[in-house]
Amino acid sequence: MGKESKRLVLGAASMACLLIVVSLCIALLALKDSPFLSWRSQIPNWRGNDDAREVDEVTEERDAVKDLLRRLVIGEERNLLEVGGFACHFDLHTEMCLSAKPVRISNGGLTVHVLSNGSQFKRSVRPYARRDDERMMKPVTPVQILHGDAANLPPCNFRHSFPVVIFSTAVTGNTFHEFSEIIIPLFLTCRHFRSQLKFVTTDCNSSWIQKYSRILNRLSDFEALNLDDGSVHCFPGAVVGLRYHDNLALNTSDVPAGYSMHEFRQFLRESYNVKIKNVNEIKKLQKPVMILISRNHTRKFLNENGVMELARELGFQVVRAGLDTMSNLELLAKMVGSCNILAGVHGAGLTNEIFLPDGAVVLQVVPLGLHWASTNYFDIPATAMNLHYLEYKIEPKESSLSEVYGPDDPVIVDPASIFAKGYLAAKAVYVDGQNVKINLDRFKDTLEEAMRLVRHFMTSDLAMCYSATDYGEGVEAPGARSSIDRAFAYRGFALYRPSPIEGRAISIMGNQIPNWRGNSDAGEVGEVTEERDGLKDLLRRLVRGEERNQLQAGGFTCHFDLHTEMCLSAKPVWISNGGLTVHVRSDGSRFKRLVRPYARREDEGAMKLVTPVQVLHGDAADLPACNFTHSTPAVIFSTGVTGNAFHEFSEIIIPLFLTCRHFRSQLKFVTTDHNALWIQKYSRILNRLSDYEVLNLGDGSVHCFPGAVVGLRYHGNLALNTSDIPGGHSMREFRQFLRESYNLKTKNVQEFEKLQKLVLILISRTASRKFLNEDAIVELAQGLGFQVVTAGPSMMSNLELFAKTVGSCSVFIGVHGAGLANEIFLPDGAVVVQVVLLGLEWASSNYFEIPATAMDVRYLEYKIEPQESSLAEVYGLDHPVVVDPLSVFAKGYPAVRAVYVDGQNVTINLDRFKGTLEEAMRLVGQSTT
């Protein structure tokens, strides 16, 4: 019996050993494919003694670090990193330095030593993303970066095999600032390292690290380091400081590009194990849950119990969240992640909207004097989070300030005069000195609107509508993340796809509204109201703040900014005069406004080609009779500025996508300055954005629509930013939309057959900025192993064919010009190489480099030297045109265009360019994420 027991023990031990060996083998195999494996062997000395590895292995490791760091900079800064292994970036918000060379960190993380072959020098970096606010930066201790030779480097006490990220935790205690200026910047800076990095905190705050431990543990596989013991720690590279986009914002086109609020919120759900992604998943039979943020000091509800009682009477299950609840972030994340509505007075607690499920409602009570902060801190971010945003602006008598100062004091009637005294004066009055007593009768309307929005998603099988109808069971519809998109689905779009027959009713609009002057014999008033509410839900996504309030209350609003002129009508409109006159019924006085429906308002040269649209407000007697009645809203835009692919995509195509995508093709386009050739060129895109033919209303007839958008939203050059209005759209989504529009099969270069030659497309220009030795460039590329396709104007004029050509290549090369806009069709992981001419550095970076990063495309540039430019022959190497382009820019754009844009060609130095082509071949297929 004893022997048998012994055998059993030995057998169990043998089996355990076998399992351990198998597990180790699996782990080693997993490591084999990791891009970070090469860092696991420590670099022993960094002063030249390298007895543990070959030189080329060390080079490969440093290249791996460099590839990760280069995503954090662009332009000249990226070139510095590429060439010298070190670069710094300073902007309004950020102080950041990157080292792809080994570093030694001493003095508690406050001194970073970098080996330099040149002179010794130092620079100071404050590693907190709020450089613009000196008051907040005071507690941030600067980090000294010392560049010196090997003799000045301190010896290593501890060696690490992963790069380090250094940031400050000095400014903590406010959730809004913690997320905006530390947590989101950490995500932006570190996510692409795939947890293979180490954090070093300065101004170390252990309670803050504990509070956010779940997030930090997902961004790094290692404990955060506090280096206060006086030891020296050595790393293969470093990031000092963090990237920042905006208040609670991740913009896909900003550096580092490609990240969105949608992705960050999913990261948070995974970090805190929040199961509910969409309010549809909340049990339908239970009461909607409303969390009310309860403040104890300033900006508190003075009649909080009354507010809660009102909400319960309307059918909400109310949860009061006080300081105790909100101090436990893990518990709060789960609570907020399973509720329908988060409500509170403007303050840091509303930052927790970031944990709400998609389709939920955030309700902000806006006190006196805090309208700008309310819009920018919580309204704008909510849109990018796929949330419904509502606000309740208090009246003066609802503020405690009325009792303190009286109704006629400047504090009440002229807050701008208080802000003119400085932030501290405004903070003392409006932030620290104000409470609110809600008018329950007024607030009831806001809560009822919140309930209406919630009920849309709790009483319908929305996910079923999408998955079972159009996309196959269990598959979420593309772009179905937006709560307002789902409102459209609820109205019937996913259940019924109408044929593109003029005048046919679609389900959201129900029966046609026959007259719009008051006679409604086709439906009950309630049905008409519901239809208009459905349209209003779609239009409200295009505005925010006061403009959204105007749309909500009066059914009409306009938005004007640096780039955009746009008006929205959720009321019926009559369109006449070839689309150039829009009539809107008004119960008040008659007035008109002009809108130029092209997204380039700041460029008067371009806008001269755009005919203004008149929007006329009048009573029923002023309205013309309808010749044609349509049951879907109209979107009016100009095709007057065409012929340049870059501007066509930046100022018409992408703005059309941003403005119209959430309408799910149920709208009609009306073009002014009608250009039939342009419409034919982009017909595949237009046909995916609308189920109907583009209307040219040049026949003098009057067309009537249930609503209208005049003008288009614009984000930037070839840009879609998830946090900008209308929120939620990204370049990645737009590129997938293009692939589907043009039937492009290849999404990533890794899908190409590995044995075939890499395809390189060379843009061949025939007028200005052309390659003067193009044949030699082709021969060089072929000699390096590329299959070269030369794309001239005739090939590029056929957009459908050219999209397929670009969508199946690995490297896309051209001199700065509109042809490079076709980088938008490249597969993920491809490489775009821009040849940058004299005087065109800024345009090259802003027009094509920054967008390329957001496209998941590798970007390289070849900056020509003066002798490679034809301008050197024309003017001589010492002429201001060559050595001082700024002096030419000082003469104005026409002078610049004549010299650098229209008057310059290039003869490439093949020896220099060979290095760029070899780098392109190396990068092909490496994921940019």
TIKEKOL-138147 format. One line per 4 residues: for each residue x, y, z of C-alpha. Coordinates in steps of 0.2 Angstrom, whole numbers, padded with zeros to 4 digits. Layout:
<nodes>
X:Y:Z  ...
</nodes>
This chain:
<nodes>
0000:0000:0000  0014:0011:0004  0023:0008:-0012  0007:0011:-0022
0005:0028:-0013  0023:0032:-0017  0020:0027:-0035  0005:0039:-0036
0015:0053:-0028  0029:0050:-0040  0017:0049:-0055  0008:0065:-0050
0025:0074:-0048  0030:0067:-0065  0014:0074:-0073  0017:0091:-0064
0034:0092:-0071  0028:0087:-0088  0015:0101:-0087  0028:0114:-0082
0039:0109:-0097  0025:0110:-0109  0019:0127:-0102  0037:0134:-0103
0038:0128:-0121  0022:0137:-0126  0028:0152:-0117  0044:0152:-0126
0035:0150:-0143  0024:0164:-0139  0039:0175:-0135  0047:0170:-0152
0034:0181:-0161  0035:0196:-0150  0043:0211:-0157  0049:0215:-0139
0059:0198:-0137  0075:0206:-0143  0074:0218:-0128  0074:0204:-0115
0092:0202:-0116  0100:0217:-0106  0112:0228:-0115  0126:0226:-0103
0136:0242:-0103  0131:0255:-0116  0149:0263:-0115  0155:0251:-0129
0158:0235:-0121  0146:0223:-0130  0151:0205:-0125  0133:0198:-0124
0127:0201:-0142  0132:0206:-0160  0132:0224:-0166  0118:0221:-0178
0107:0214:-0164  0109:0230:-0154  0105:0240:-0170  0089:0230:-0172
0084:0233:-0154  0086:0251:-0156  0077:0251:-0172  0062:0243:-0163
0062:0257:-0150  0063:0270:-0164  0049:0262:-0173  0038:0264:-0158
0043:0281:-0154  0042:0288:-0171  0023:0287:-0170  0023:0301:-0157
0031:0314:-0168  0030:0320:-0186  0039:0331:-0198  0056:0338:-0193
0054:0330:-0176  0052:0313:-0183  0067:0316:-0194  0078:0321:-0179
0073:0305:-0170  0076:0295:-0186  0093:0302:-0189  0100:0306:-0171
0089:0295:-0160  0083:0310:-0150  0069:0323:-0153  0058:0335:-0142
0041:0341:-0145  0034:0357:-0137  0016:0364:-0141  0003:0374:-0132
-0001:0359:-0120  0013:0347:-0121  0032:0346:-0116  0039:0329:-0122
0056:0322:-0127  0060:0305:-0134  0076:0295:-0134  0078:0280:-0145
0096:0279:-0138  0099:0271:-0121  0096:0282:-0106  0101:0282:-0087
0089:0289:-0075  0095:0296:-0058  0089:0308:-0044  0072:0300:-0042
0068:0301:-0060  0072:0319:-0061  0088:0318:-0071  0089:0308:-0088
0107:0305:-0095  0108:0303:-0114  0125:0298:-0123  0129:0312:-0135
0144:0312:-0147  0143:0331:-0148  0144:0345:-0135  0137:0343:-0118
0120:0352:-0115  0104:0350:-0105  0086:0354:-0107  0071:0354:-0095
0054:0346:-0097  0039:0347:-0086  0031:0330:-0089  0012:0335:-0087
0000:0339:-0102  -0005:0356:-0097  0009:0367:-0102  -0003:0382:-0106
-0009:0383:-0088  0006:0390:-0077  -0005:0389:-0061  -0007:0370:-0063
0011:0368:-0069  0019:0375:-0053  0018:0359:-0043  0026:0349:-0058
0045:0346:-0055  0055:0348:-0071  0065:0333:-0077  0083:0338:-0083
0089:0329:-0098  0108:0329:-0099  0117:0326:-0115  0135:0321:-0112
0149:0309:-0117  0152:0292:-0110  0164:0298:-0096  0149:0308:-0089
0137:0294:-0088  0134:0287:-0070  0135:0268:-0068  0120:0258:-0069
0113:0250:-0053  0098:0242:-0061  0096:0238:-0080  0079:0236:-0088
0075:0229:-0105  0060:0239:-0109  0059:0258:-0113  0053:0270:-0099
0039:0283:-0099  0041:0297:-0086  0026:0308:-0081  0021:0318:-0066
0007:0314:-0054  0008:0331:-0045  -0009:0338:-0051  -0022:0326:-0044
-0038:0326:-0035  -0050:0331:-0049  -0057:0317:-0060  -0059:0328:-0075
-0041:0334:-0075  -0034:0317:-0070  -0043:0309:-0086  -0040:0324:-0098
-0022:0327:-0093  -0015:0310:-0087  -0025:0295:-0091  -0030:0299:-0109
-0013:0306:-0113  -0005:0290:-0105  -0016:0279:-0117  -0012:0290:-0132
0007:0289:-0128  0008:0271:-0123  -0005:0260:-0130  0005:0255:-0146
0019:0248:-0134  0007:0234:-0130  0011:0235:-0112  0030:0232:-0115
0036:0248:-0105  0039:0254:-0088  0032:0269:-0079  0042:0281:-0069
0032:0294:-0059  0039:0311:-0053  0030:0320:-0039  0025:0302:-0035
0007:0301:-0028  0005:0283:-0022  -0014:0285:-0018  -0017:0291:-0036
-0007:0276:-0043  -0018:0265:-0032  -0034:0273:-0038  -0030:0270:-0056
-0020:0254:-0054  -0032:0244:-0066  -0028:0256:-0080  -0010:0257:-0077
-0009:0238:-0076  -0017:0236:-0093  -0005:0249:-0101  0011:0241:-0093
0015:0224:-0088  0026:0231:-0074  0023:0240:-0057  0025:0259:-0058
0043:0264:-0052  0047:0276:-0039  0065:0280:-0040  0068:0289:-0024
0081:0277:-0017  0095:0286:-0026  0099:0272:-0037  0103:0274:-0056
0091:0264:-0068  0096:0261:-0086  0083:0259:-0100  0085:0256:-0119
0075:0271:-0123  0063:0284:-0115  0048:0295:-0117  0048:0311:-0105
0031:0319:-0105  0014:0314:-0113  0004:0318:-0128  -0012:0328:-0126
-0027:0330:-0138  -0040:0340:-0129  -0053:0340:-0115  -0058:0321:-0113
-0053:0319:-0131  -0044:0307:-0143  -0043:0314:-0161  -0039:0301:-0174
-0030:0313:-0185  -0019:0321:-0171  -0002:0313:-0166  -0002:0299:-0162
-0015:0296:-0175  -0028:0282:-0176  -0035:0282:-0158  -0053:0286:-0155
-0064:0289:-0140  -0073:0273:-0145  -0057:0263:-0143  -0053:0271:-0126
-0070:0267:-0119  -0069:0249:-0124  -0051:0249:-0115  -0060:0256:-0100
-0073:0243:-0100  -0060:0229:-0101  -0050:0237:-0087  -0065:0238:-0075
-0074:0222:-0081  -0089:0233:-0086  -0100:0220:-0095  -0113:0232:-0103
-0108:0240:-0119  -0125:0247:-0125  -0140:0252:-0116  -0150:0240:-0126
-0142:0226:-0115  -0150:0233:-0099  -0165:0223:-0094  -0180:0231:-0103
-0193:0227:-0089  -0184:0237:-0075  -0186:0255:-0073  -0172:0266:-0081
-0158:0270:-0069  -0153:0288:-0066  -0138:0292:-0056  -0138:0309:-0048
-0122:0317:-0043  -0123:0324:-0026  -0111:0338:-0022  -0107:0343:-0004
-0099:0360:-0006  -0101:0371:-0021  -0113:0370:-0036  -0124:0358:-0026
-0143:0355:-0027  -0152:0365:-0014  -0168:0355:-0017  -0159:0338:-0021
-0173:0328:-0012  -0186:0337:-0023  -0176:0333:-0039  -0175:0315:-0034
-0194:0314:-0030  -0198:0322:-0047  -0187:0309:-0056  -0195:0294:-0047
-0213:0301:-0051  -0208:0301:-0069  -0203:0282:-0068  -0184:0283:-0064
-0175:0272:-0052  -0164:0286:-0044  -0147:0282:-0036  -0138:0296:-0027
-0119:0296:-0029  -0110:0306:-0016  -0092:0308:-0012  -0091:0291:-0004
-0097:0282:-0019  -0087:0292:-0031  -0071:0289:-0022  -0071:0271:-0026
-0068:0271:-0044  -0070:0253:-0047  -0087:0252:-0039  -0092:0269:-0048
-0087:0263:-0065  -0098:0247:-0063  -0113:0258:-0057  -0111:0271:-0071
-0108:0257:-0084  -0125:0249:-0080  -0136:0265:-0079  -0146:0274:-0092
-0144:0292:-0086  -0130:0302:-0077  -0136:0319:-0071  -0127:0332:-0061
-0122:0350:-0060  -0107:0355:-0070  -0092:0348:-0061  -0078:0335:-0061
-0091:0321:-0057  -0098:0322:-0074  -0081:0315:-0081  -0088:0298:-0076
-0099:0300:-0092  -0084:0291:-0099  -0090:0275:-0091  -0108:0276:-0098
-0114:0263:-0110  -0117:0268:-0128  -0134:0276:-0131  -0135:0282:-0113
-0140:0300:-0108  -0129:0313:-0099  -0139:0328:-0092  -0128:0343:-0086
-0136:0357:-0076  -0127:0373:-0082  -0125:0386:-0068  -0123:0405:-0072
-0107:0410:-0080  -0101:0392:-0084  -0108:0390:-0101  -0092:0389:-0110
-0084:0376:-0098  -0100:0366:-0099  -0100:0364:-0118  -0081:0361:-0119
-0078:0350:-0105  -0093:0338:-0106  -0105:0342:-0120  -0092:0340:-0134
-0084:0325:-0127  -0101:0316:-0124  -0104:0317:-0143  -0088:0307:-0146
-0093:0294:-0133  -0109:0290:-0143  -0120:0297:-0129  -0135:0308:-0129
-0132:0325:-0121  -0145:0336:-0113  -0142:0351:-0103  -0153:0362:-0092
-0147:0380:-0091  -0153:0388:-0075  -0162:0404:-0075  -0154:0418:-0064
-0167:0416:-0050  -0162:0397:-0049  -0144:0402:-0044  -0140:0406:-0026
-0130:0421:-0033  -0147:0430:-0035  -0149:0431:-0017  -0132:0436:-0013
-0130:0450:-0026  -0147:0454:-0032  -0155:0451:-0049  -0147:0467:-0057
-0129:0465:-0052  -0116:0462:-0065  -0113:0445:-0058  -0130:0440:-0064
-0133:0450:-0080  -0115:0452:-0086  -0104:0437:-0082  -0091:0443:-0095
-0087:0458:-0084  -0082:0446:-0070  -0072:0435:-0081  -0063:0451:-0087
-0056:0452:-0070  -0047:0436:-0072  -0050:0417:-0069  -0048:0418:-0050
-0061:0431:-0048  -0073:0421:-0059  -0069:0405:-0050  -0073:0413:-0033
-0090:0418:-0039  -0096:0405:-0052  -0086:0390:-0047  -0084:0391:-0028
-0098:0403:-0023  -0113:0396:-0032  -0127:0383:-0029  -0143:0379:-0038
-0161:0378:-0033  -0170:0369:-0048  -0186:0375:-0054  -0195:0358:-0054
-0208:0363:-0067  -0195:0368:-0079  -0184:0353:-0075  -0198:0341:-0078
-0197:0344:-0097  -0179:0340:-0097  -0182:0324:-0087  -0196:0319:-0099
-0185:0322:-0114  -0172:0311:-0106  -0185:0297:-0103  -0190:0298:-0121
-0172:0296:-0127  -0170:0281:-0115  -0187:0273:-0120  -0181:0273:-0138
-0168:0260:-0133  -0176:0250:-0119  -0193:0246:-0128  -0186:0241:-0145
-0175:0226:-0152  -0163:0237:-0160  -0148:0225:-0160  -0161:0213:-0168
-0165:0225:-0181  -0148:0228:-0186  -0141:0210:-0185  -0155:0200:-0192
-0160:0212:-0206  -0145:0218:-0215  -0129:0210:-0208  -0133:0193:-0202
-0137:0187:-0185  -0125:0192:-0171  -0115:0205:-0181  -0116:0223:-0177
-0120:0235:-0191  -0105:0246:-0197  -0107:0263:-0189  -0121:0257:-0178
-0112:0263:-0162  -0120:0281:-0162  -0135:0282:-0151  -0144:0294:-0164
-0140:0281:-0178  -0150:0269:-0167  -0164:0281:-0166  -0165:0280:-0184
-0165:0261:-0184  -0179:0262:-0171  -0189:0272:-0183  -0188:0258:-0195
-0173:0261:-0207  -0165:0244:-0203  -0181:0235:-0205  -0186:0243:-0222
-0175:0249:-0236  -0185:0259:-0249  -0183:0259:-0267  -0176:0275:-0274
-0192:0281:-0282  -0195:0299:-0281  -0208:0304:-0268  -0210:0286:-0260
-0213:0287:-0242  -0200:0280:-0230  -0204:0273:-0213  -0196:0287:-0202
-0207:0300:-0211  -0223:0290:-0211  -0236:0297:-0222  -0232:0312:-0232
-0235:0329:-0224  -0247:0335:-0237  -0247:0354:-0234  -0236:0360:-0220
-0247:0375:-0218  -0257:0368:-0204  -0269:0355:-0214  -0264:0338:-0208
-0276:0325:-0215  -0263:0312:-0218  -0259:0308:-0200  -0263:0312:-0182
-0254:0327:-0175  -0244:0316:-0163  -0237:0306:-0178  -0232:0322:-0187
-0223:0327:-0170  -0215:0310:-0169  -0208:0311:-0187  -0201:0329:-0184
-0193:0323:-0167  -0185:0309:-0177  -0178:0321:-0190  -0173:0333:-0175
-0163:0319:-0167  -0153:0317:-0183  -0150:0335:-0186  -0145:0338:-0167
-0129:0328:-0170  -0123:0341:-0181  -0123:0355:-0168  -0120:0357:-0150
-0122:0370:-0136  -0133:0385:-0139  -0135:0380:-0157  -0142:0363:-0152
-0154:0372:-0139  -0160:0383:-0154  -0163:0368:-0165  -0172:0359:-0150
-0183:0373:-0146  -0187:0382:-0163  -0183:0368:-0176  -0170:0379:-0184
-0152:0384:-0181  -0136:0390:-0190  -0117:0387:-0187  -0103:0397:-0193
-0085:0394:-0189  -0068:0397:-0198  -0071:0384:-0211  -0090:0381:-0211
-0106:0389:-0215  -0121:0378:-0211  -0140:0380:-0207  -0151:0366:-0201
-0170:0365:-0202  -0180:0352:-0193  -0195:0361:-0200  -0202:0358:-0218
-0193:0369:-0231  -0198:0374:-0249  -0183:0375:-0261  -0184:0386:-0276
-0173:0396:-0288  -0162:0381:-0293  -0158:0376:-0275  -0152:0394:-0271
-0168:0399:-0261  -0174:0390:-0245  -0190:0395:-0238  -0194:0391:-0219
-0210:0395:-0211  -0208:0407:-0196  -0220:0413:-0184  -0211:0429:-0180
-0204:0443:-0191  -0198:0440:-0209  -0179:0439:-0211  -0166:0431:-0222
-0148:0425:-0221  -0135:0419:-0233  -0125:0403:-0233  -0111:0398:-0244
-0112:0379:-0244  -0094:0374:-0246  -0082:0370:-0232  -0068:0382:-0236
-0075:0398:-0228  -0058:0405:-0224  -0052:0405:-0242  -0060:0420:-0251
-0052:0414:-0267  -0061:0398:-0267  -0077:0405:-0260  -0079:0417:-0275
-0084:0402:-0285  -0098:0397:-0273  -0115:0404:-0276  -0124:0409:-0259
-0140:0401:-0254  -0153:0412:-0247  -0163:0406:-0232  -0179:0416:-0231
-0190:0415:-0215  -0208:0421:-0217  -0226:0417:-0213  -0237:0404:-0222
-0243:0418:-0235  -0225:0420:-0241  -0222:0401:-0245  -0223:0396:-0264
-0233:0381:-0269  -0225:0364:-0270  -0222:0356:-0287  -0213:0341:-0280
-0215:0334:-0262  -0201:0323:-0255  -0202:0312:-0239  -0183:0313:-0235
-0173:0328:-0229  -0162:0338:-0241  -0143:0341:-0240  -0138:0356:-0251
-0120:0359:-0255  -0109:0367:-0269  -0099:0358:-0282  -0092:0375:-0289
-0074:0372:-0283  -0068:0356:-0291  -0054:0348:-0301  -0041:0345:-0287
-0042:0328:-0279  -0035:0335:-0262  -0048:0349:-0261  -0062:0338:-0267
-0059:0325:-0254  -0055:0337:-0240  -0069:0350:-0243  -0083:0340:-0251
-0082:0321:-0250  -0076:0319:-0231  -0088:0334:-0226  -0102:0325:-0235
-0098:0309:-0225  -0097:0318:-0209  -0113:0327:-0212  -0123:0313:-0219
-0117:0296:-0214  -0129:0294:-0199  -0144:0297:-0210  -0142:0279:-0217
-0144:0285:-0235  -0161:0292:-0232  -0159:0309:-0238  -0157:0318:-0255
-0143:0329:-0261  -0146:0345:-0270  -0131:0353:-0278  -0128:0371:-0282
-0116:0377:-0295  -0120:0360:-0302  -0106:0350:-0310  -0112:0335:-0319
-0094:0328:-0322  -0090:0329:-0304  -0105:0320:-0299  -0102:0306:-0311
-0084:0305:-0305  -0089:0302:-0287  -0105:0293:-0291  -0100:0277:-0281
-0098:0287:-0265  -0114:0298:-0268  -0124:0282:-0271  -0118:0275:-0254
-0123:0290:-0245  -0140:0292:-0252  -0152:0280:-0260  -0158:0294:-0272
-0151:0302:-0288  -0143:0319:-0285  -0155:0333:-0289  -0152:0348:-0300
-0166:0360:-0297  -0162:0371:-0312  -0180:0369:-0320  -0188:0383:-0310
-0199:0371:-0300  -0202:0371:-0281  -0197:0356:-0271  -0203:0353:-0253
-0194:0343:-0240  -0198:0339:-0222  -0181:0347:-0217  -0164:0352:-0223
-0145:0354:-0221  -0137:0369:-0230  -0118:0367:-0230  -0107:0353:-0224
-0096:0350:-0208  -0077:0350:-0210  -0063:0344:-0198  -0047:0347:-0207
-0036:0342:-0222  -0041:0324:-0226  -0047:0323:-0208  -0060:0315:-0197
-0059:0318:-0179  -0069:0307:-0167  -0071:0321:-0154  -0077:0335:-0167
-0095:0337:-0172  -0104:0326:-0177  -0093:0315:-0166  -0088:0296:-0167
-0082:0296:-0185  -0064:0291:-0189  -0052:0290:-0204  -0052:0271:-0201
-0071:0270:-0203  -0071:0282:-0219  -0057:0271:-0227  -0068:0256:-0224
-0082:0265:-0232  -0072:0269:-0247  -0066:0251:-0249  -0084:0245:-0249
-0089:0259:-0261  -0075:0254:-0274  -0075:0235:-0270  -0057:0235:-0264
-0053:0218:-0258  -0036:0221:-0249  -0037:0229:-0232  -0019:0226:-0226
-0003:0224:-0236  0000:0208:-0226  -0014:0200:-0237  -0003:0201:-0253
0006:0185:-0258  0023:0185:-0250  0033:0179:-0265  0027:0192:-0277
0037:0208:-0280  0031:0224:-0270  0021:0235:-0281  0026:0253:-0281
0016:0267:-0289  0025:0282:-0295  0014:0298:-0298  0020:0305:-0314
0016:0324:-0316  0017:0332:-0333  0016:0351:-0328  0025:0358:-0313
0033:0348:-0299  0038:0334:-0310  0052:0322:-0309  0065:0327:-0322
0074:0310:-0321  0059:0299:-0319  0065:0285:-0330  0081:0284:-0319
0070:0283:-0303  0059:0269:-0311  0075:0260:-0315  0082:0262:-0297
0066:0255:-0289  0066:0241:-0301  0084:0237:-0297  0079:0236:-0278
0066:0223:-0282  0050:0234:-0284  0037:0231:-0298  0034:0249:-0303
0018:0256:-0310  0019:0274:-0317  0003:0283:-0314  0000:0298:-0326
-0015:0310:-0328  -0025:0298:-0339  -0024:0284:-0327  -0028:0295:-0312
-0043:0303:-0321  -0053:0286:-0319  -0056:0286:-0301  -0063:0269:-0300
-0049:0261:-0309  -0036:0271:-0299  -0043:0267:-0282  -0041:0248:-0286
-0024:0251:-0292  -0018:0261:-0277  -0028:0248:-0266  -0017:0234:-0272
0000:0242:-0270  0013:0242:-0256  0022:0259:-0259  0015:0275:-0266
0027:0289:-0271  0025:0306:-0278  0031:0324:-0277  0020:0335:-0266
0003:0338:-0275  -0015:0333:-0276  -0011:0316:-0283  -0005:0311:-0266
-0023:0312:-0259  -0025:0295:-0266  -0015:0288:-0252  -0033:0287:-0244
-0035:0271:-0254  -0019:0262:-0249  -0021:0246:-0239  -0016:0247:-0220
0003:0245:-0218  0007:0252:-0235  0020:0266:-0236  0018:0283:-0244
0034:0292:-0249  0032:0311:-0252  0045:0321:-0261  0046:0338:-0252
0051:0352:-0263  0059:0369:-0258  0047:0380:-0249  0033:0367:-0247
0038:0359:-0231  0023:0366:-0221  0010:0361:-0234  0018:0343:-0236
0017:0340:-0218  -0001:0346:-0215  -0009:0340:-0231  -0002:0323:-0232
0010:0318:-0218  -0003:0321:-0204  -0017:0312:-0213  -0006:0297:-0218
-0003:0293:-0199  -0022:0293:-0196  -0024:0281:-0211  -0013:0267:-0203
-0001:0270:-0217  0018:0272:-0215  0024:0289:-0220  0041:0293:-0227
0048:0309:-0234  0062:0314:-0245  0067:0332:-0243  0076:0338:-0258
0092:0348:-0257  0093:0365:-0266  0104:0358:-0280  0090:0345:-0284
0077:0359:-0287  0076:0367:-0304  0075:0383:-0295  0093:0382:-0292
0097:0383:-0311  0084:0397:-0313  0089:0408:-0298  0106:0402:-0292
0110:0393:-0276  0113:0410:-0266  0096:0418:-0271  0083:0421:-0258
0071:0410:-0267  0083:0395:-0263  0090:0401:-0246  0076:0411:-0239
0059:0405:-0244  0051:0415:-0230  0056:0431:-0239  0045:0425:-0254
0031:0420:-0243  0031:0438:-0236  0025:0444:-0253  0009:0434:-0252
0002:0417:-0258  0002:0422:-0277  0021:0425:-0277  0024:0409:-0267
0013:0399:-0279  0021:0406:-0295  0038:0401:-0288  0037:0385:-0278
0020:0377:-0284  0020:0381:-0302  0038:0385:-0306  0048:0371:-0298
0053:0353:-0304  0065:0341:-0297  0080:0330:-0302  0082:0317:-0289
0099:0313:-0282  0098:0294:-0285  0111:0290:-0272  0102:0299:-0258
0085:0293:-0264  0090:0274:-0264  0091:0275:-0245  0073:0281:-0244
0067:0267:-0256  0076:0254:-0245  0068:0261:-0229  0051:0260:-0238
0054:0241:-0242  0059:0238:-0224  0043:0246:-0218  0031:0238:-0229
0019:0228:-0219  0024:0233:-0202  0008:0238:-0193  0007:0256:-0188
-0003:0251:-0173
</nodes>
